[in-house]
Amino acid sequence: MMRRIVAPSVGIVLAAAALGLAVNALRERDAIEIGRAYFLAAPGVPAVPPASAPTPARGPATQAVAPGFWTRAAEEFALIDGARARQLLEAARLDPTHVLFLDARSDGHYREDRIPGALQLDYYNLPQDVAPALPFLREVPWLVVYCESAECMDGYLLCRALVDRYGIARERLLLYTGGMRDWRERRLPVARGTGPW
């Protein structure tokens, strides 16, 4: 009796896994990177912040990562929207030593498109990415951090790591909640390839 239940169940699970991997391989954007450790957290930060307060509305393209996530993030960092990010990009173009955008996404996403002038600091590759940039990060008055979208925690995790591991002042970090998805939806300029501009 047990074999008649277990064998088909295992077959269904394997077929579903194979189908999921095939669909993921066909996705051009937002594919899951199989080898990436998505659930690492900065020291002292739970992988999923506790649900303590309702998540405030953030617009049509935004959904909560976990209940209370953006409320908690707002207690730690200044949150900005796309309109403010655009203003800061104009300030960065006038004086790149005053505002710097930090892209917390992976290499592939960074090369595909990013906010012009953004420096890549992939949270999951942080020790290698941050070392050459650290002196400059400590000098720039405003650091705007973003990831793919409001559903992505990488920007928040990068902010936490910059404060906890590298001594960047929390008050200098601005967390762009909508990320690249919001930037694209606003049809704002993007850069492509390897260089920041």
C-alpha positions in Angstrom: 0.0 0.0 0.0 2.7 2.4 1.0 4.7 1.8 -2.3 1.6 2.6 -4.4 1.5 6.0 -2.7 5.2 6.8 -2.4 6.4 5.9 -5.9 3.9 8.1 -7.8 4.4 10.9 -5.3 8.2 10.9 -5.9 7.6 10.8 -9.6 5.3 13.9 -9.4 7.8 15.8 -7.3 10.6 15.0 -9.7 8.5 16.0 -12.7 7.5 19.2 -11.0 11.2 20.0 -10.2 12.3 19.3 -13.7 9.5 21.5 -15.1 10.4 24.3 -12.7 14.0 24.2 -13.7 13.1 24.2 -17.4 10.8 27.2 -17.0 13.5 29.0 -15.0 16.1 28.4 -17.7 13.8 29.9 -20.3 13.1 33.1 -18.4 15.1 36.1 -19.8 14.6 38.3 -16.7 14.4 37.5 -13.0 15.5 33.9 -13.4 16.5 32.3 -10.2 20.3 31.8 -10.0 20.5 28.2 -8.8 23.9 28.4 -7.1 23.2 31.7 -5.3 22.7 31.8 -1.6 19.5 33.8 -1.5 18.8 33.4 2.2 22.0 34.7 3.8 21.4 37.5 6.2 23.7 40.2 7.5 25.0 39.5 11.1 22.2 40.3 13.6 19.5 40.4 10.9 17.0 37.6 10.6 16.6 36.3 7.1 13.0 37.4 7.1 12.3 40.3 9.5 9.6 39.6 12.0 6.0 40.6 11.3 5.4 43.4 13.7 3.5 46.1 11.8 1.4 46.2 8.7 3.3 46.9 5.5 2.5 50.4 4.2 1.2 50.7 0.6 4.0 51.5 -1.8 2.3 51.6 -5.2 0.8 49.3 -7.8 4.0 47.3 -8.6 4.9 46.7 -5.0 4.1 43.8 -2.8 5.4 43.1 0.7 8.5 40.9 1.1 7.2 39.9 4.6 4.6 41.6 6.7 6.2 44.6 8.4 9.4 44.5 6.3 9.3 48.0 4.9 8.0 49.4 8.2 11.1 47.9 9.9 13.4 49.1 7.1 12.0 52.6 7.5 13.0 52.5 11.2 16.6 51.9 10.2 17.1 53.7 6.9 15.7 56.6 5.0 13.4 55.2 2.2 13.1 57.0 -1.1 10.8 56.6 -4.1 11.5 56.9 -7.8 10.9 60.6 -8.0 13.5 61.3 -5.3 15.9 58.8 -6.9 15.6 60.7 -10.2 16.4 64.0 -8.4 19.5 62.4 -6.8 20.7 61.0 -10.2 20.6 64.6 -11.5 22.7 65.7 -8.5 25.1 62.8 -9.0 25.6 63.9 -12.7 26.4 67.4 -11.5 28.7 66.2 -8.7 29.6 62.5 -8.6 31.4 63.0 -5.3 28.2 64.0 -3.6 25.8 61.2 -4.4 26.6 57.6 -5.4 24.1 54.9 -6.4 24.9 51.3 -5.3 23.4 48.4 -7.1 22.9 45.4 -4.8 22.0 43.0 -7.7 24.0 40.2 -9.3 26.5 40.7 -12.2 24.0 39.6 -14.8 21.4 42.0 -13.7 23.9 44.8 -13.4 25.2 44.3 -16.9 21.7 44.0 -18.3 20.6 47.4 -17.0 21.2 49.7 -14.0 20.8 53.3 -13.0 23.5 55.3 -14.8 26.6 55.8 -12.7 25.7 53.0 -10.2 28.5 51.0 -8.6 27.8 47.3 -8.2 28.0 45.9 -4.7 26.3 42.5 -4.9 25.4 41.7 -1.3 26.3 38.0 -2.0 29.7 38.9 -3.3 30.3 41.8 -0.9 33.9 41.2 0.4 35.3 41.2 -3.2 33.1 44.0 -4.5 33.5 46.4 -1.5 37.3 46.3 -1.0 38.3 48.6 -3.9 35.4 51.0 -3.3 35.5 51.3 0.5 37.7 54.5 0.6 35.3 56.3 -1.8 32.2 54.9 0.0 33.5 56.5 3.2 33.9 59.9 1.5 30.6 60.3 -0.5 28.0 62.1 1.6 24.9 60.2 0.2 24.7 56.6 -0.9 21.5 55.5 -2.7 21.1 51.7 -2.5 18.7 49.7 -4.6 18.0 46.2 -5.9 15.6 44.7 -8.4 12.2 45.7 -6.8 10.2 46.2 -3.6 10.1 42.4 -3.3 13.9 42.2 -3.1 15.7 42.4 0.2 19.2 42.7 -1.2 19.3 46.5 -1.0 18.2 46.4 2.7 20.8 43.6 3.4 23.5 45.7 1.7 22.6 48.7 3.8 22.9 46.6 7.0 26.2 45.2 5.9 27.7 48.6 5.1 26.7 49.8 8.5 27.5 46.7 10.6 30.7 45.5 8.8 32.2 48.5 7.1 31.3 51.4 9.5 29.3 53.5 7.0 27.0 55.9 8.8 23.4 54.8 8.7 22.3 58.4 8.1 24.1 58.5 4.8 22.2 55.6 3.3 19.1 56.1 1.3 17.2 52.9 0.3 15.3 53.1 -3.0 12.3 50.9 -2.3 11.1 50.4 -5.9 14.5 49.5 -7.3 15.2 48.8 -11.0 11.6 47.6 -11.7 10.2 51.0 -10.6 13.0 52.8 -12.5 12.2 51.0 -15.7 8.4 51.6 -15.3 9.1 55.3 -15.0 11.1 55.0 -18.3 14.1 56.7 -16.7 17.6 56.3 -18.3 19.5 53.1 -17.9 23.1 52.1 -18.5 24.1 48.7 -19.9 27.3 46.7 -20.0 30.2 46.7 -17.5 31.1 50.3 -16.8 29.0 52.5 -14.4 27.9 55.0 -17.1 
